[in-house]
Amino acid sequence: MTTNTAHAVHQIARPTGFPTAADFTYVSSPVPRPGPGTALVENLLLSVDPYHRGMMDGGEGGFELNTPLEGRSVGRVLASRDPGLRAGDLVFHRAGWRTHALVTLGVDGTRKLRGHDGVPLEAYLSILGGTGLTAYAALTRTAALRSGEDLFVSAAAGGVGTATGHIARLLGARRIIGSAGSAAKVRHLTGTLGFDAAFDYHDDPVGEQLAQAAPDGIDVYVDNVGGDHLEGAIDSLREYGRVAWVGAISTYHGDRSPAAPRNLFEVVHKSLRLEGVLVRNHTNLQDELEDFLVPHLRSGRVGTDTTVVQGFEGTVEAFLGMLRGDNLGKMLVRIGA
């Protein structure tokens, strides 16, 4: 890649079921020049996220074909005609899946990074980024986790799942239980991340495994999967338990309207609360999140938990790998230093 050429990933077909590399193409063009009120950013890190899969089906709010995809990114300003940004500034923005972008401070989530000493760049797209903010909002606002309570989190070895485990421990959770998709991920959760118990959801029905891991029940469930995980959690939740519903990975590649959990009346019987979590509704918590976590990142008590693919040409494969569950923690693509 040359400094005079920009590169972007375009979606060229709507996936049928699980996406394939044939649904995308890499497109080159001249590096754009900033106009009045904009800044040219060279992207350094890109995020590939589960929510991208839903947007690839099109419809209202979805991706258009034959245009650069969007995604969270961290980049460095090369040239600026935005009075709020200067060359050399590091910025977070949403014009990812490309090597260069034109951004405007305060538009579409573009913000200048605070640049905490001792905090790696990967943190701003993982535990200090959208995944960490999702976990923080789910625990502190939606579920209002209290010290001494027991938590279950699904897809616990992914980006939101690992962040949820870290933050819940800092908030004083008593026991943290996670589900994952392989024995290696289960070992990572208990051996590296400090989960009190974990299980592979392939081994036996989720409800049965959760009941064994939490025989006395749970107080909070952070749901990244839906389906049988939600049903199992409802069975295990104690009276007045809370569900923070972040995502539904189980529905991403097939029927978007699967059968509802068969035990939904337990929501009434136990006086449970189930509430969805959209990170865009909690951007006001960004500074609070950083103030809470940065000391623990500096001390090493909390890690960034990322899987990093090197090189922009690996963006599509990184995305597909994330959907397959190849990653531990947040899946990122590193373009430059």
Disulfide bonds with the S-S distance in Angstrom:
none
